Amino acid sequence: MAVEDAKLDLQEPGVRERTGVIIGAALAGVGFILEQHEVMLKKGPMRLNPFTALASFPDACAGNVSIELGVKGPSFRSRPLVLRHRMPAVMPLMPSKAGPGFSHYGGAEATIFPGIVASFCVARALSTRNDQPEKASRPFSMDRDGFVLGEGAGMLVLEEYEHAKKRGAHIYAEILGHGMTCDAYHMTAPDPEGTEAARAMQLAMENAGSTLKRSTISMRTGLQRP
């Protein structure tokens, strides 16, 4: 869908070689591996699915997409939580004598397995708003009580702006700069002071040559942690 929406012609000479795939996933094939562990305990190791080992490969998702599309640029998984993996996205876009590069960039997750759900339950990370399941996911609410596990995927096609404009691509936005920092505070909870989050935004604006007076910052990552 992303390739079609971007009007990217993979049949054009050299495009496949200049196109990379970066897909973020936090748990990769953990659910499938847990299922196969149960099979091994009940029926023995020789009854395991032969794809069990492949499911544990960090780059399996990106690799399969590369195979499906027949693209031969950089292909790997980026694993930071909730898709905080912006820097690797630009790697396939590095200038080349063969022409501009393209990046299939996004994330995918499949977490609805008993073992995974149970692990988040005992960590008290999931919402217990069972009486109102339709209102349980409220990442931006002050009275949120945890997150809701789900499954899905989303992909973008990134390329150099002028090249995208020239070929008539469907352009949603332009990435002008980036900034990355680390709270060095907690494995899952953000620093309540928000110092490093603010510094990351400042770095992004500096990288883009922007100023606060003419910038609008929209942060829509709601982690839903209680």
Sequence and secondary structure as in RCSB ss.txt:
>XXXX:A:sequence
MAVEDAKLDLQEPGVRERTGVIIGAALAGVGFILEQHEVMLKKGPMRLNPFTALASFPDACAGNVSIELGVKGPS
FRSRPLVLRHRMPAVMPLMPSKAGPGFSHYGGAEATIFPGIVASFCVARALSTRNDQPEKASRPFSMDRDGFVLG
EGAGMLVLEEYEHAKKRGAHIYAEILGHGMTCDAYHMTAPDPEGTEAARAMQLAMENAGSTLKRSTISMRTGLQR
P
>XXXX:A:secstr
 HHHHTT  TTSTTTGGGEEEEEE SSTTHHHHHHHHHHHHHH GGGS TTHHHHT TTHHHHHHHHHHT  S E
EEE SGGG   GGGGGGGS  TT   EEEEEEEEE  SHHHHHHHHHTT B   TT GGG   TT TT   B   
EEEEEEEEE HHHHHHTT                S SSS  TT HHHHHHHHHHHHHHT  GGG           
 
